[in-house]
Amino acid sequence: MRPLHPRQFPAAAHHPADPQAVAAANKLATWPAATAPNQIWVGDITYLALATGHWAYLACWRDAFPRRVVGWQVSGSLHTDLILTAFERAVAICQPPPGLLVHADRGSQYTSDTFTQFLDRTQAIASLSRPGNPYDNARKQRCGRKVAPQKTDSYPAQSPVIPSQCILTARMRTPAPSQADAQKLEP
């Protein structure tokens, strides 16, 4: 394994938050700890520096009880579709009951109308971190540590985006969606 030289995060990749968006309260802080799967899911986006100098983004949703990744998606952009596709995959595979607490930071993807409407349709309860408080995100920050940097370096240099299978390691313990599941999620 060769070291990955530190790279500056791409300034243009950040999407400004919608000033009209209403952020959900931080319900995770007062919610009882999960005692079974599909009670609390936490989401995060990890920036992946590619050997080509480009960036890819890994969105993942973790179940707080077994601490397993239940849904993930990799993309070359930070659009809402990144987290939405990962969440849709998790819902398709895990089929959580109504009342699932879904916690994330206050990124524009999580406060978007598209995502909040999907949460409403699945009868999930939104919870967002307090502004500027990194401690609220402690449960979800572990997802990015499971990414294998040597895998991103070994992907062919001509491609700006790496396929999902090249990033995730066996330590994530969540299989990629089956071909049938993936086809259901395609637009």
Backbone as JSON, one array per atom type, in Angstrom:
{
  "sequence": "MRPLHPRQFPAAAHHPADPQAVAAANKLATWPAATAPNQIWVGDITYLALATGHWAYLACWRDAFPRRVVGWQVSGSLHTDLILTAFERAVAICQPPPGLLVHADRGSQYTSDTFTQFLDRTQAIASLSRPGNPYDNARKQRCGRKVAPQKTDSYPAQSPVIPSQCILTARMRTPAPSQADAQKLEP",
  "N": [[0.86, -1.16, 0.0], [0.6, 2.16, -0.88], [1.23, 5.46, 0.37], [-1.35, 7.91, 0.43], [-1.16, 11.03, -0.8], [-1.77, 14.05, 0.97], [-4.6, 15.93, -0.02], [-6.18, 18.91, -1.03], [-9.53, 19.67, -0.15], [-12.1, 19.88, -2.57], [-13.2, 23.04, -3.28], [-15.3, 23.87, -4.91], [-17.06, 21.79, -4.81], [-18.85, 21.87, -2.73], [-22.21, 22.4, -1.95], [-24.23, 25.2, -1.6], [-26.3, 25.71, 1.22], [-29.85, 25.69, 1.15], [-31.46, 28.62, 1.89], [-34.14, 28.72, 2.46], [-34.83, 26.23, 3.33], [-36.07, 24.11, 5.85], [-34.63, 22.9, 8.66], [-34.67, 19.82, 10.36], [-35.13, 19.09, 13.85], [-32.6, 18.07, 16.25], [-33.16, 15.07, 17.03], [-31.87, 12.79, 17.73], [-30.27, 13.18, 19.94], [-31.93, 12.97, 22.18], [-33.24, 10.64, 21.79], [-34.04, 7.25, 22.58], [-31.5, 4.72, 22.91], [-30.8, 2.49, 20.2], [-32.22, -0.75, 20.19], [-32.57, -2.8, 18.53], [-32.25, -3.8, 15.06], [-32.99, -1.41, 12.4], [-34.09, 0.81, 13.75], [-32.7, 3.19, 14.2], [-31.02, 5.03, 11.81], [-28.0, 6.37, 10.57], [-26.51, 8.86, 8.54], [-23.91, 9.75, 6.2], [-21.52, 11.55, 4.19], [-18.61, 10.8, 2.49], [-15.59, 12.11, 1.31], [-13.66, 11.11, -1.41], [-10.46, 10.97, -2.49], [-9.14, 10.62, -5.65], [-6.66, 8.89, -7.59], [-6.37, 10.19, -9.95], [-6.64, 12.83, -9.44], [-9.15, 13.76, -9.35], [-12.35, 13.83, -7.61], [-14.43, 11.62, -5.78], [-17.51, 10.69, -4.24], [-18.75, 9.14, -1.41], [-21.71, 8.08, -0.19], [-23.2, 6.9, 2.69], [-25.39, 4.91, 4.67], [-25.82, 3.95, 7.94], [-26.9, 1.45, 10.16], [-27.67, 2.0, 13.46], [-27.8, 0.1, 15.49], [-26.7, -2.63, 14.86], [-24.43, -1.53, 13.84], [-23.84, -1.57, 11.12], [-23.34, -1.03, 7.63], [-26.1, -0.15, 5.74], [-26.93, 0.87, 3.36], [-25.49, 2.31, 0.43], [-23.83, 4.55, -1.86], [-21.88, 5.63, -4.62], [-20.61, 8.48, -6.22], [-19.74, 10.97, -8.69], [-20.55, 13.46, -8.06], [-22.04, 15.76, -5.7], [-24.8, 15.87, -5.56], [-28.25, 15.69, -4.48], [-29.25, 13.24, -5.29], [-27.25, 11.41, -4.71], [-27.28, 10.78, -1.88], [-29.93, 10.07, -1.73], [-30.25, 7.83, -3.44], [-28.63, 5.99, -2.09], [-30.1, 5.8, 0.27], [-32.57, 4.86, -0.69], [-31.8, 2.34, -1.6], [-31.1, 1.15, 0.83], [-33.6, 1.13, 2.11], [-35.02, -0.54, 0.36], [-33.7, -2.96, 0.73], [-33.63, -3.42, 3.56], [-36.19, -2.8, 4.49], [-37.45, -1.02, 6.57], [-39.57, -0.46, 9.46], [-42.37, 1.87, 9.92], [-41.5, 4.94, 11.56], [-38.77, 4.91, 11.79], [-35.81, 6.45, 12.85], [-33.95, 8.85, 11.21], [-30.88, 10.12, 10.95], [-28.65, 12.81, 10.21], [-26.13, 15.2, 9.07], [-26.45, 18.79, 8.61], [-26.35, 19.17, 5.87], [-26.99, 20.32, 2.51], [-28.07, 18.32, 0.94], [-29.48, 16.68, 2.7], [-31.42, 18.35, 3.69], [-32.96, 18.9, 1.56], [-35.94, 19.27, -0.47], [-36.61, 17.02, -1.98], [-35.41, 14.85, -0.61], [-36.57, 15.08, 1.98], [-39.26, 14.72, 1.36], [-39.19, 12.07, 0.49], [-38.53, 10.82, 2.89], [-40.9, 11.36, 4.3], [-42.72, 9.82, 2.77], [-41.81, 7.25, 3.36], [-42.39, 7.15, 5.97], [-40.47, 7.82, 7.85], [-38.57, 9.39, 10.46], [-37.11, 12.49, 10.55], [-33.93, 13.69, 11.62], [-31.58, 16.08, 12.39], [-28.22, 17.21, 12.84], [-27.09, 19.63, 15.28], [-26.32, 23.01, 14.33], [-22.95, 23.47, 13.42], [-21.9, 21.64, 15.29], [-19.83, 19.16, 15.75], [-19.86, 16.91, 17.39], [-22.37, 15.81, 17.43], [-22.39, 14.21, 15.24], [-20.92, 11.96, 15.74], [-21.69, 9.22, 15.77], [-22.0, 8.57, 13.12], [-19.66, 9.1, 11.74], [-17.87, 7.05, 11.44], [-18.19, 5.61, 9.11], [-16.67, 6.51, 6.88], [-14.13, 5.68, 7.59], [-13.97, 3.07, 6.88], [-13.3, 2.85, 4.29], [-11.12, 1.8, 1.76], [-8.16, 3.21, 1.02], [-6.15, 2.34, -0.76], [-7.54, 1.05, -2.74], [-8.78, 3.05, -4.21], [-6.6, 4.23, -5.4], [-5.75, 2.26, -7.14], [-7.49, 2.14, -9.24], [-8.21, 2.54, -12.72], [-6.6, 5.29, -14.27], [-7.86, 6.8, -16.26], [-10.51, 7.2, -15.7], [-12.82, 9.37, -14.15], [-14.52, 8.69, -12.1], [-14.95, 6.18, -9.69], [-16.09, 2.8, -9.7], [-18.56, 1.49, -7.45], [-17.94, -1.07, -6.42], [-15.18, -1.09, -6.3], [-14.47, 0.43, -4.16], [-15.59, -0.28, -1.64], [-14.91, -2.32, 1.18], [-14.49, -5.63, 2.52], [-14.89, -5.35, 5.18], [-17.1, -3.76, 5.56], [-19.27, -5.37, 5.47], [-21.71, -5.44, 4.11], [-23.47, -6.57, 1.43], [-23.27, -5.63, -2.02], [-26.12, -4.25, -3.68], [-28.32, -6.61, -5.23], [-28.45, -7.53, -8.74], [-31.09, -7.36, -9.58], [-32.22, -5.68, -7.6], [-30.73, -3.37, -8.07], [-31.62, -2.68, -10.62], [-34.26, -2.0, -10.09], [-33.9, 0.38, -8.79], [-32.89, 2.09, -10.65], [-33.38, 5.1, -12.54]],
  "CA": [[0.0, 0.0, 0.0], [1.39, 3.4, -0.92], [0.49, 6.53, 1.03], [-2.11, 8.85, -0.37], [-0.72, 12.37, -0.42], [-2.91, 14.9, 1.34], [-5.11, 16.81, -1.07], [-7.13, 19.89, -0.56], [-10.89, 19.37, -0.54], [-12.53, 20.76, -3.66], [-14.09, 24.1, -2.81], [-16.48, 23.95, -5.77], [-17.93, 20.62, -4.61], [-19.84, 22.14, -1.69], [-23.42, 23.06, -2.42], [-24.72, 26.08, -0.55], [-27.58, 25.3, 1.79], [-31.0, 26.48, 0.75], [-31.87, 29.41, 3.05], [-35.56, 28.48, 2.72], [-35.0, 24.87, 3.86], [-36.3, 24.01, 7.29], [-33.89, 21.75, 9.16], [-35.31, 19.09, 11.46], [-34.45, 19.18, 15.15], [-31.72, 16.95, 16.58], [-33.9, 14.12, 17.87], [-30.97, 11.72, 18.13], [-29.72, 13.48, 21.26], [-32.86, 12.56, 23.23], [-33.86, 9.37, 21.38], [-33.44, 6.09, 23.27], [-30.54, 3.95, 22.11], [-31.4, 1.4, 19.43], [-32.14, -2.07, 20.81], [-32.76, -3.76, 17.45], [-32.02, -3.16, 13.76], [-34.01, -0.57, 11.75], [-34.67, 1.82, 14.63], [-31.96, 4.44, 13.96], [-30.0, 5.02, 10.75], [-27.25, 7.62, 10.49], [-25.95, 9.02, 7.2], [-22.76, 10.63, 6.04], [-20.87, 11.57, 2.89], [-17.16, 10.8, 2.61], [-14.89, 12.55, 0.11], [-12.62, 10.16, -1.79], [-9.49, 11.52, -3.44], [-8.73, 9.62, -6.64], [-5.29, 9.04, -8.1], [-6.42, 11.07, -11.12], [-6.79, 14.21, -9.01], [-10.58, 14.01, -9.24], [-12.97, 13.42, -6.36], [-15.66, 10.84, -5.78], [-18.19, 10.88, -2.97], [-19.41, 7.94, -0.91], [-22.78, 8.3, 0.78], [-23.6, 5.63, 3.3], [-26.34, 4.89, 5.78], [-25.48, 2.88, 8.89], [-27.86, 1.12, 11.2], [-26.98, 2.27, 14.72], [-27.77, -1.04, 16.41], [-25.61, -3.56, 14.56], [-23.33, -0.74, 13.3], [-23.56, -2.06, 9.78], [-23.8, -0.2, 6.52], [-27.31, -0.74, 5.16], [-27.08, 1.4, 2.01], [-24.4, 3.18, 0.01], [-23.77, 4.95, -3.27], [-20.71, 6.41, -4.98], [-20.9, 9.35, -7.35], [-18.78, 12.02, -8.97], [-21.13, 14.75, -7.67], [-22.68, 15.81, -4.37], [-26.22, 16.16, -5.68], [-29.14, 14.97, -3.57], [-29.4, 11.86, -5.78], [-26.24, 10.57, -4.07], [-27.8, 10.24, -0.62], [-31.25, 9.5, -1.96], [-30.07, 6.49, -3.98], [-28.13, 5.15, -1.0], [-31.21, 5.58, 1.2], [-33.55, 4.0, -1.37], [-31.26, 0.98, -1.57], [-31.22, 0.65, 2.2], [-35.02, 0.86, 2.36], [-35.4, -1.71, -0.44], [-33.09, -4.17, 1.28], [-33.95, -3.62, 4.98], [-37.63, -2.6, 4.7], [-37.67, -0.6, 7.95], [-40.96, -0.12, 9.81], [-42.59, 3.31, 10.15], [-40.92, 5.44, 12.8], [-37.31, 4.85, 11.74], [-35.15, 7.74, 13.02], [-32.92, 9.03, 10.2], [-30.06, 11.25, 11.41], [-27.54, 13.24, 9.35], [-25.76, 16.58, 9.34], [-27.35, 19.75, 7.99], [-25.97, 19.4, 4.48], [-28.1, 20.66, 1.63], [-28.69, 17.1, 0.43], [-30.38, 16.15, 3.72], [-32.53, 19.29, 3.92], [-33.65, 19.14, 0.28], [-37.34, 18.84, -0.56], [-36.65, 15.66, -2.54], [-35.1, 13.88, 0.43], [-37.56, 15.14, 3.06], [-40.49, 14.11, 0.86], [-39.0, 10.62, 0.51], [-38.65, 10.41, 4.3], [-42.33, 11.37, 4.61], [-43.36, 8.66, 2.12], [-41.41, 6.02, 4.05], [-42.8, 7.35, 7.37], [-39.28, 7.93, 8.68], [-38.49, 10.62, 11.25], [-35.85, 13.18, 10.27], [-33.16, 14.28, 12.72], [-30.36, 16.69, 11.86], [-27.3, 17.72, 13.85], [-27.13, 21.07, 15.57], [-25.34, 23.72, 13.49], [-21.57, 23.63, 13.91], [-21.57, 20.76, 16.4], [-19.36, 17.88, 15.19], [-20.09, 15.8, 18.3], [-23.64, 15.19, 17.08], [-22.17, 13.3, 14.12], [-19.96, 10.92, 16.12], [-22.16, 7.87, 15.43], [-21.96, 8.31, 11.68], [-18.37, 9.41, 11.15], [-17.08, 5.83, 11.26], [-18.38, 5.02, 7.78], [-15.56, 6.86, 6.01], [-12.92, 4.96, 7.97], [-14.01, 1.72, 6.32], [-12.93, 2.93, 2.89], [-9.74, 1.39, 1.56], [-7.54, 4.17, 0.1], [-5.38, 1.69, -1.81], [-8.45, 0.67, -3.82], [-9.02, 4.2, -5.07], [-5.38, 4.46, -6.18], [-5.53, 1.22, -8.13], [-8.47, 2.21, -10.31], [-7.6, 3.14, -13.92], [-6.48, 6.75, -14.22], [-8.65, 7.52, -17.25], [-11.89, 7.38, -15.26], [-12.94, 10.3, -13.04], [-15.36, 8.13, -11.04], [-14.68, 4.77, -9.48], [-17.29, 2.04, -9.43], [-18.78, 1.18, -6.05], [-17.29, -2.3, -6.01], [-13.75, -0.86, -6.07], [-14.24, 1.2, -2.95], [-16.01, -0.9, -0.39], [-14.12, -3.46, 1.62], [-15.26, -6.69, 3.18], [-15.2, -4.93, 6.54], [-18.41, -3.12, 5.62], [-20.17, -6.49, 5.67], [-22.99, -5.29, 3.44], [-23.27, -6.87, 0.01], [-23.83, -4.69, -2.98], [-27.47, -4.69, -4.06], [-28.34, -7.58, -6.32], [-28.74, -6.94, -10.04], [-32.53, -7.04, -9.62], [-32.42, -4.49, -6.75], [-30.12, -2.21, -8.73], [-32.48, -2.3, -11.73], [-35.44, -1.36, -9.52], [-33.54, 1.72, -8.34], [-32.5, 2.92, -11.79], [-34.46, 6.0, -12.95]],
  "C": [[0.91, 1.23, 0.0], [0.57, 4.51, -0.27], [-0.23, 7.42, 0.03], [-1.73, 10.25, 0.1], [-1.91, 13.23, -0.07], [-3.3, 15.81, 0.18], [-6.1, 17.76, -0.45], [-8.53, 19.5, -1.02], [-11.34, 20.35, -1.61], [-13.55, 21.78, -3.18], [-15.38, 24.15, -3.62], [-17.47, 22.82, -5.53], [-19.03, 20.89, -3.58], [-21.04, 22.87, -2.28], [-23.94, 23.96, -1.32], [-26.08, 25.59, -0.07], [-28.68, 26.24, 1.31], [-31.47, 27.28, 1.96], [-33.34, 29.21, 3.4], [-35.82, 27.11, 3.36], [-35.16, 24.91, 5.37], [-35.61, 22.74, 7.77], [-34.63, 21.12, 10.33], [-34.49, 19.26, 12.73], [-33.55, 17.95, 15.34], [-32.45, 16.03, 17.56], [-33.01, 13.0, 18.38], [-30.46, 11.92, 19.56], [-30.62, 12.98, 22.4], [-33.54, 11.23, 22.94], [-33.25, 8.23, 22.17], [-32.5, 5.33, 22.33], [-31.27, 2.81, 21.4], [-31.17, 0.07, 20.14], [-32.32, -3.19, 19.78], [-32.46, -3.04, 16.13], [-33.23, -2.34, 13.31], [-34.78, 0.34, 12.72], [-34.03, 3.18, 14.4], [-30.95, 4.19, 12.84], [-29.32, 6.37, 10.76], [-26.55, 7.68, 9.13], [-24.78, 9.97, 7.18], [-22.25, 10.53, 4.6], [-19.37, 11.68, 3.14], [-16.55, 11.2, 1.27], [-13.76, 11.57, -0.16], [-11.72, 10.79, -2.83], [-9.04, 10.4, -4.36], [-7.32, 9.9, -7.12], [-5.24, 10.0, -9.28], [-6.46, 12.55, -10.74], [-8.25, 14.62, -8.91], [-11.08, 13.56, -7.87], [-14.18, 12.56, -6.66], [-16.23, 10.98, -4.38], [-18.94, 9.61, -2.62], [-20.46, 8.35, 0.12], [-23.12, 6.95, 1.38], [-24.55, 5.88, 4.47], [-25.99, 3.69, 6.64], [-26.63, 2.69, 9.86], [-27.13, 1.24, 12.52], [-26.89, 1.05, 15.63], [-26.67, -2.04, 16.05], [-24.37, -2.86, 14.03], [-22.87, -1.26, 11.95], [-24.06, -1.08, 8.74], [-25.0, -0.9, 5.89], [-27.55, -0.23, 3.74], [-25.94, 2.33, 1.68], [-24.49, 3.47, -1.48], [-22.51, 5.77, -3.47], [-21.06, 7.23, -6.2], [-19.77, 10.36, -7.52], [-19.33, 13.39, -8.61], [-21.82, 14.62, -6.32], [-24.17, 16.12, -4.45], [-27.03, 15.28, -4.74], [-29.33, 13.52, -3.99], [-28.41, 10.91, -5.11], [-26.79, 9.95, -2.79], [-29.14, 9.57, -0.8], [-31.15, 8.07, -2.5], [-29.57, 5.54, -2.9], [-29.26, 4.81, -0.03], [-32.26, 4.66, 0.59], [-33.08, 2.55, -1.37], [-31.41, 0.37, -0.19], [-32.66, 0.29, 2.52], [-35.46, -0.4, 1.61], [-34.88, -3.0, 0.17], [-33.59, -4.45, 2.71], [-35.44, -3.51, 5.31], [-37.94, -2.2, 6.15], [-39.14, -0.28, 8.22], [-41.13, 1.39, 9.92], [-41.99, 3.71, 11.5], [-39.41, 5.33, 12.87], [-36.75, 6.26, 11.92], [-33.98, 7.82, 12.05], [-32.14, 10.29, 10.56], [-28.91, 11.53, 10.45], [-27.13, 14.65, 9.77], [-26.72, 17.5, 8.59], [-26.97, 20.1, 6.56], [-27.2, 19.63, 3.61], [-28.8, 19.43, 1.07], [-29.75, 16.59, 1.4], [-31.56, 17.07, 4.01], [-33.33, 19.55, 2.66], [-35.09, 18.64, 0.34], [-37.45, 17.4, -1.04], [-36.43, 14.62, -1.44], [-36.15, 13.9, 1.55], [-38.9, 14.55, 2.62], [-40.38, 12.58, 0.84], [-39.09, 10.1, 1.94], [-40.12, 10.36, 4.71], [-43.03, 10.15, 4.02], [-43.02, 7.35, 2.82], [-41.76, 6.07, 5.54], [-41.61, 7.31, 8.33], [-39.28, 9.29, 9.36], [-37.12, 11.25, 11.03], [-35.24, 13.75, 11.54], [-31.88, 14.82, 12.12], [-29.53, 17.25, 13.0], [-27.52, 19.2, 14.1], [-26.08, 21.76, 14.7], [-23.98, 23.82, 14.17], [-21.2, 22.73, 15.06], [-21.14, 19.4, 15.88], [-19.63, 16.69, 16.1], [-21.42, 15.11, 18.02], [-23.45, 14.12, 16.01], [-21.27, 12.12, 14.48], [-20.4, 9.53, 15.71], [-22.0, 7.56, 13.95], [-20.59, 8.48, 11.06], [-17.54, 8.17, 10.87], [-17.18, 5.26, 9.85], [-17.17, 5.29, 6.88], [-14.28, 6.12, 6.35], [-12.87, 3.56, 7.39], [-13.62, 1.7, 4.85], [-11.46, 2.59, 2.75], [-9.07, 2.33, 0.55], [-6.74, 3.51, -1.02], [-6.27, 1.28, -2.97], [-8.67, 1.86, -4.76], [-7.8, 4.5, -5.93], [-5.23, 3.46, -7.31], [-6.52, 1.27, -9.29], [-7.85, 2.92, -11.51], [-7.69, 4.66, -13.93], [-7.39, 7.47, -15.21], [-10.08, 7.79, -16.79], [-11.97, 8.33, -14.08], [-13.76, 9.75, -11.88], [-15.08, 6.65, -10.92], [-15.97, 4.02, -9.21], [-17.36, 1.64, -7.96], [-18.02, -0.04, -5.59], [-15.81, -2.11, -5.73], [-13.48, -0.16, -4.76], [-14.5, 0.41, -1.69], [-15.19, -2.13, -0.09], [-15.02, -4.48, 2.29], [-15.64, -6.28, 4.6], [-16.56, -4.25, 6.65], [-19.52, -4.14, 5.8], [-21.55, -6.32, 5.05], [-22.78, -5.58, 1.96], [-23.83, -5.76, -0.86], [-25.23, -5.16, -3.34], [-27.4, -5.67, -5.23], [-28.66, -6.86, -7.62], [-30.2, -6.53, -10.13], [-32.83, -5.8, -8.8], [-31.89, -3.25, -7.44], [-31.0, -1.74, -9.88], [-33.75, -1.6, -11.24], [-35.15, 0.1, -9.17], [-33.12, 2.64, -9.48], [-33.66, 3.83, -12.19], [-35.02, 5.64, -14.31]]
}
